[in-house]
Structure formats: structure tokens, C-alpha cells
Amino acid sequence: MRIGVVGDTHNQLGNVERIVGLFAEAGVERIVHTGDITQPPVLEKLARLDRPLFGVYGNNDDATRPLLAEHARGFGMDFVEPPRVLEWADRRILVAHDPELHDLPHPSTTEGIDLVLHGHTHRHRHEWQNQTLFFNPGECAGFLAGRNAVGVVDLASLDARLLRF
């Protein structure tokens, strides 16, 4: 199973449109959003993919959280407060927004977690610690020109790659 990983979209609708195209071309089966959606139109654009979308809320979602929750439910999306654990394809995936605030497990204590996905930093992270991959595709909101990317993770191999745009 291949999943798309995105976060920190910050209502940058032009970039979200491009992200939808990238995930469609990559043939991802599910999408994980690591927070900081900020406005419902982002969810509307992501719903065009017609793929299950799971996520967590970020710190910049606080002001619009009730509206985001309502729209997510309306589109059949599954968003919760971070952190959350997903179990897909015999993998345990921990999803958070801010890796420090949500007290992600220290890399030495991730037993039983295969993949940690997070956002918040807008910096790419692809780091193996013990048997756990820590992954953040980094910037996708357009704040750092020329550095936009989303991620695709193959859960069978835990191969993670960036799709730059």
C-alpha cells in the first residue's frame, strides 16, 4: 500500500491543487495530513482525489477547528487531535503535528512503531532510528520558494520519497 503524506498546507489552494495532481499520478491509496490545514477549502480540494484521508489537527487549525471538523465529516475524512496511531498493511504509524509538542517517542523508545509522520517544521526529515522511520516531507505551503514537496511512502518496504513541485 502506498500512502500520500502532506502537512502544513496553510490554505495555499494553488499548491493544494498541485498536490492533488501529484497524488493522483502517484496512485496513492490513502492520504495522511499532518496538520495545519487552516481553512475548509483545502479539504474540498483534497476530497477530489476520492481517496480515504486521515489526519491530525495542527496549531494553526485552532481558530477554525469546528469548521474544519464539520467539513472533514462531510467529506468522509477522519481527523482527530494528535497524536494518533494508524494500523495499515501490518504497519503501526504514529501521526502528529509538532514533533516536540506532541511528545513523539524518543527514537530509542519507538518499539512497535514502524513509521512516525509529522509536520510543523516545514523541513524535510527522512531519518531511521532503530527500526522506525521518522518522515516529514517538509514544505508544501509555498513559504520557501522552490522547496515544495509532498511524500509517498510504500508501507511494504517503508520506502519514502519526495514528490517536488
C-alpha positions in Angstrom: 0.0 0.0 0.0 1.3 3.4 -0.9 0.2 6.4 1.1 0.5 10.1 0.4 1.8 12.3 3.1 1.1 16.1 3.3 1.0 18.7 6.0 1.2 22.4 6.6 -0.9 23.3 3.6 -1.9 26.6 5.3 -4.8 27.2 2.9 -2.4 27.6 -0.1 -5.0 26.5 -2.6 -2.8 26.7 -5.7 -0.4 24.3 -4.1 -3.1 22.0 -2.9 -4.4 21.8 -6.4 -0.9 20.7 -7.5 -0.7 18.2 -4.6 -4.0 16.6 -5.7 -2.5 16.1 -9.2 0.8 14.6 -7.7 -1.1 12.1 -5.5 -3.4 11.1 -8.4 -0.4 10.5 -10.6 1.4 8.5 -7.9 -1.6 6.3 -7.4 -1.6 6.6 -3.6 -4.3 4.6 -1.9 -4.7 6.7 1.2 -3.6 10.2 2.3 -2.3 11.4 5.7 -2.4 15.1 6.5 -0.1 16.0 9.4 -2.0 19.2 10.3 -2.2 23.0 9.7 -5.0 22.8 7.1 -6.3 26.2 8.3 -9.4 26.5 6.1 -12.1 24.2 4.7 -11.4 24.9 1.0 -8.2 22.8 1.4 -10.3 19.8 2.4 -12.7 20.4 -0.5 -9.7 20.3 -3.0 -8.3 17.1 -1.3 -11.7 15.4 -1.5 -11.4 15.5 -5.3 -8.9 12.6 -5.0 -11.6 10.3 -3.9 -9.1 8.5 -1.6 -9.5 8.0 2.2 -7.9 10.9 4.0 -6.8 10.6 7.7 -5.2 13.3 9.6 -4.5 15.3 12.8 -5.1 19.0 13.5 -2.2 21.4 13.8 -1.6 24.5 15.9 -2.8 26.8 13.1 -6.1 24.9 13.0 -7.2 26.1 16.4 -9.3 29.0 15.3 -11.2 27.1 12.6 -11.2 23.6 14.2 -15.1 23.3 14.5 -15.5 24.4 10.9 -12.7 22.0 9.7 -14.2 19.2 11.7 -17.6 19.8 10.1 -16.2 19.8 6.6 -14.0 16.8 7.2 -17.0 14.8 8.4 -19.0 16.0 5.3 -16.3 14.7 3.0 -15.9 11.4 4.9 -12.4 12.4 6.2 -11.1 11.2 9.5 -9.3 14.0 11.5 -8.5 13.8 15.3 -6.4 15.6 17.8 -2.8 14.5 17.7 -1.1 12.2 18.2 -2.9 9.2 16.6 -1.9 5.7 15.7 -3.0 4.1 12.4 -2.6 0.4 11.6 -2.4 -0.4 7.9 -0.7 -3.1 5.9 0.8 -4.7 9.1 2.4 -1.4 10.0 1.9 0.9 13.0 2.0 4.5 12.0 2.2 7.3 14.6 0.9 10.7 13.2 1.5 14.0 15.0 1.8 17.6 14.0 4.5 19.2 16.1 7.1 16.6 17.0 8.1 18.3 20.2 4.7 19.4 21.5 3.1 16.0 21.0 5.9 14.3 22.8 6.8 11.9 20.0 8.6 8.9 21.3 12.3 9.2 21.5 13.9 7.3 18.7 15.3 4.8 21.2 11.8 4.0 22.5 9.7 3.5 19.3 9.3 -0.2 19.7 6.2 -1.3 17.9 6.0 1.8 15.8 7.2 1.4 12.2 6.7 4.9 10.9 6.4 8.3 12.5 4.8 11.0 10.4 4.8 14.7 11.4 4.7 18.2 10.1 5.1 21.6 11.7 8.7 22.3 11.0 8.4 22.7 7.2 11.7 20.8 7.0 12.2 17.5 5.2 13.0 14.7 7.6 13.9 11.1 6.5 15.6 9.5 9.4 15.9 5.9 10.5 16.2 5.3 14.3 16.4 1.7 15.2 13.6 0.1 13.1 11.5 3.2 12.9 11.3 5.7 10.0 10.7 9.3 11.0 9.3 11.2 8.0 8.2 14.7 7.2 8.0 15.7 3.5 8.6 19.3 4.6 7.5 22.4 2.9 4.4 22.4 0.7 2.7 25.7 1.5 4.9 27.8 -0.7 6.6 29.7 2.1 10.0 28.5 1.0 10.1 29.1 -2.8 11.5 26.1 -4.7 11.3 23.7 -1.8 7.7 22.4 -2.1 7.2 18.7 -1.7 4.8 16.0 -0.5 5.7 12.4 0.3 4.8 8.9 -0.8 5.5 6.0 1.5 5.3 2.4 0.4 4.2 0.6 3.5 5.5 -2.8 2.4 9.1 -1.6 2.1 8.9 1.6 4.1 10.5 3.3 1.2 9.7 7.1 1.4 10.2 9.5 -1.4 9.5 13.1 -2.1 7.4 14.5 -5.0 8.7 18.0 -5.5 6.8 20.8 -7.2 
